[in-house]
Amino acid sequence: MENRYAVRRQDGERFAVIDDQTGLPAASDGRDLVGLDREDAQDIADVLNRGEQSRRNPLV
């Protein structure tokens, strides 16, 4: 199964978690997951992708 969420570099050393189905930043609690350091962005993307694979929405 292909991952839905991916980490993309923004300006400089900041990263965003992007929903590849929409092309938009993923969001949690009304906040876009942008401006993150690489490790945090990757950890969040991993959690979201595991939730997708188990058919649970970890953002709810």
Secondary structure as UniProt FT lines:
FT   STRAND          5..9
FT   TURN            12..13
FT   STRAND          15..19
FT   TURN            20..23
FT   STRAND          24..25
FT   STRAND          27..28
FT   TURN            29..30
FT   STRAND          31..32
FT   HELIX           38..53
FT   TURN            54..55
FT   TURN            58..59
//
